[in-house]
Amino acid sequence: MTKQTVLGRVTQLAKANINALLDQAEDPQRMLDQLIRDYTNNIKEAEEAVATTIGNLRMLEQDHKDDQDTAAEWGTKALAASRKGDELRADGNATEADKFDRLAKVALGRQLHSEKEAKDAEPTIAAQTEIVDKLRSGLDRMKGKLADLQSRRDQLVARAKTAQAQNQMMDAAQSIDVLDPASELSRFEEKVRREEARALGKQELAASSLDAQFEELDALGDAAEVEARLAALKATT
């Protein structure tokens, strides 16, 4: 994985706009749960990439140390060979002295080669160290955003559900024909009054019929009394 790919992923995830995603969510709770899972998986993926980069850096650092140790070791061997040559030359054995001087030169050449490899690796190590620092900072931002998302999850879900309920209520209110409550009560009151008047009419009608019956009964009683009195008069004459 290249430097640009890893850093690009970390930067993109670290700047994820949670609220923008919520605006498009039909089920906020399910969306947040999925977002947390995806974000967690992305962090794991980024952690693996960072771990690989750190591992590569540690290998470079180990190789650099090995080159330095090798250079020091060849330097020690060159010094020992040179001293041995000096001793032999002091003893008058020039042939053997030259042999050890040549060995000293070989050791010095290998020392220079190891030092050069160590020096050439230093810019790469510095660049890789900078990359690792940036990746770690990116991961810290990602983990911080994940922790923030997890802590805000319940609050965001509650807010989203409240807003959804309010919108549903408003949609329901707008979908019906809203009438004047006072007008509806007046209409109902008028209907009740008509029913009451109808009942009163029936009562009056029933009372009128009953009075007529009593009047008829009274009239029959008067006629009977007249006939009785007439019969009494005739009986006395």
C-alpha positions in Angstrom: 0.0 0.0 0.0 1.5 3.3 -1.1 2.0 6.4 1.1 -0.7 8.3 -0.8 -3.2 5.5 -0.6 -2.9 5.1 3.2 -2.8 8.8 4.0 -5.7 9.4 1.6 -7.8 6.8 3.3 -7.0 8.0 6.8 -7.7 11.7 5.8 -10.9 10.8 4.1 -12.3 8.8 7.0 -11.1 11.3 9.5 -13.2 14.0 7.8 -16.3 11.8 7.4 -19.4 14.1 7.8 -21.8 12.1 10.0 -24.6 14.7 9.9 -24.6 14.8 6.1 -25.2 11.0 6.1 -27.9 11.4 8.7 -29.8 13.8 6.4 -30.3 10.9 3.9 -31.1 8.2 6.4 -34.5 6.6 6.4 -33.8 4.6 9.5 -31.3 6.7 11.6 -30.6 4.0 14.2 -29.9 1.4 11.6 -27.9 3.8 9.6 -25.8 4.8 12.6 -25.2 1.2 13.6 -24.0 0.4 10.1 -21.9 3.5 10.0 -20.2 2.5 13.3 -19.5 -1.0 11.9 -18.1 0.4 8.6 -16.0 3.0 10.4 -14.7 0.3 12.8 -13.8 -1.9 9.9 -12.1 1.0 8.1 -10.0 1.7 11.2 -9.0 -1.9 11.4 -7.9 -1.8 7.8 -6.0 1.4 8.4 -4.4 -0.1 11.5 -3.1 -3.0 9.4 -1.7 -0.6 6.8 0.0 1.4 9.5 1.3 -1.7 11.2 2.8 -2.8 7.9 4.4 0.6 7.4 5.8 0.5 10.9 7.2 -3.0 10.3 8.9 -1.8 7.1 10.4 1.1 9.0 11.7 -1.1 11.8 13.3 -3.4 9.1 15.0 -0.3 7.6 16.2 0.8 11.0 17.5 -2.7 11.7 19.3 -2.8 8.4 20.8 0.6 9.1 22.0 -0.6 12.5 23.4 -3.7 11.0 25.3 -1.6 8.4 26.7 0.6 11.2 27.7 -2.4 13.2 29.3 -4.0 10.2 31.2 -0.8 9.4 32.5 -0.7 13.0 33.5 -4.3 12.9 35.4 -3.8 9.6 37.0 -0.8 11.2 38.2 -2.9 14.1 39.6 -5.6 11.8 41.4 -2.9 9.7 43.0 -1.5 12.8 44.1 -4.9 14.0 45.6 -5.8 10.6 47.3 -2.4 10.4 48.9 -2.8 13.8 50.0 -6.3 13.0 51.6 -5.1 9.8 53.4 -2.4 11.8 54.7 -4.9 14.2 56.0 -7.2 11.5 57.6 -4.3 9.7 59.3 -3.2 12.9 60.7 -6.7 13.2 62.1 -6.5 9.7 59.5 -8.8 8.1 58.3 -6.5 5.3 56.7 -9.2 3.2 54.3 -10.3 6.0 53.8 -6.6 6.9 52.6 -5.8 3.4 50.2 -8.8 3.6 48.6 -7.4 6.7 48.5 -3.9 5.3 46.6 -5.3 2.3 44.2 -7.0 4.7 43.7 -3.7 6.4 42.9 -2.0 3.1 40.3 -4.6 2.3 38.7 -4.2 5.7 38.7 -0.4 5.2 37.0 -0.8 1.8 34.3 -2.9 3.3 34.0 -0.4 6.1 33.4 2.4 3.6 30.9 0.3 1.7 28.9 -0.4 4.9 29.0 3.2 6.0 27.8 4.3 2.6 24.8 1.9 2.7 24.0 3.1 6.2 24.2 6.8 5.1 22.1 6.1 1.9 19.3 4.5 4.1 19.0 7.5 6.4 16.8 9.7 4.1 14.5 6.8 3.5 14.3 6.1 7.2 13.5 9.8 7.9 10.8 9.8 5.3 9.2 6.6 6.6 9.3 7.9 10.2 7.4 11.0 9.0 4.9 8.8 7.3 4.4 6.7 10.4 3.9 9.8 12.5 1.2 11.1 10.1 -0.5 7.7 9.9 -0.6 7.4 13.7 -2.1 10.9 13.9 -4.7 10.0 11.3 -5.6 6.9 13.2 -5.9 8.9 16.4 -8.3 11.2 14.7 -10.3 8.3 13.3 -10.6 6.7 16.7 -11.5 10.0 18.3 -14.3 10.4 15.7 -15.5 6.9 16.2 -15.6 7.5 20.0 -17.6 10.7 19.4 -20.0 8.9 17.1 -20.6 6.1 19.6 -21.2 8.6 22.4 -23.6 10.7 20.3 -25.4 7.8 18.8 -28.3 7.6 21.3 -28.7 11.4 21.2 -28.7 11.5 17.4 -31.2 8.6 17.1 -33.5 10.3 19.7 -33.4 13.6 17.8 -34.0 11.9 14.5 -37.0 10.0 15.8 -38.4 13.1 17.4 -38.1 15.0 14.2 -39.6 12.1 12.2 -42.6 12.0 14.6 -43.1 15.7 14.3 -43.0 15.5 10.5 -45.5 12.7 10.5 -47.8 14.6 12.7 -47.6 17.7 10.5 -48.1 15.6 7.4 -51.2 14.0 9.0 -52.5 17.4 10.0 -52.1 18.8 6.5 -53.7 15.8 4.9 -57.1 16.3 6.5 -59.7 19.0 6.0 -59.2 21.3 9.0 -62.6 22.8 10.1 -63.4 25.5 12.6 -64.2 23.6 15.9 -66.6 26.4 16.9 -68.5 26.0 13.7 -68.8 22.3 14.1 -70.1 22.7 17.7 -72.6 25.3 16.6 -73.8 22.9 13.9 -74.2 20.1 16.4 -76.0 22.4 18.8 -78.4 23.3 16.2 -79.1 19.7 15.5 -79.7 19.0 19.2 -82.1 22.0 19.4 -84.1 20.7 16.5 -84.4 17.3 18.2 -85.5 19.0 21.4 -88.1 21.0 19.6 -89.4 17.9 17.9 -89.7 16.2 21.2 -91.6 19.1 22.7 -93.9 19.1 19.7 -94.7 15.5 20.3 -95.3 16.2 23.9 -97.7 19.0 23.1 -99.5 16.9 20.6 -99.9 14.1 23.0 -101.2 16.5 25.7 -103.7 18.1 23.3 -105.1 14.7 22.4 -105.5 13.7 26.0 -107.3 17.0 26.8 -109.7 16.4 24.0 -110.5 12.9 25.4 -111.1 14.3 28.8 -113.3 17.1 27.4 -115.3 14.4 25.5 -115.7 12.4 28.7 -116.9 15.5 30.5 -119.4 16.2 27.8 -120.8 12.6 28.1 -121.1 13.1 31.8 -123.1 16.3 31.4 -125.5 14.7 29.0 -126.1 11.8 31.3 -126.9 14.1 34.2 -129.4 16.1 32.0 -131.2 12.8 31.1 -131.3 11.8 34.8 -132.8 15.1 35.9 -135.3 15.0 33.1 -136.4 11.6 34.2 -136.8 12.8 37.8 -139.0 15.7 36.7 -141.3 13.4 34.8 -141.6 11.1 37.8 -142.9 14.0 40.0 -145.7 15.1 37.6 
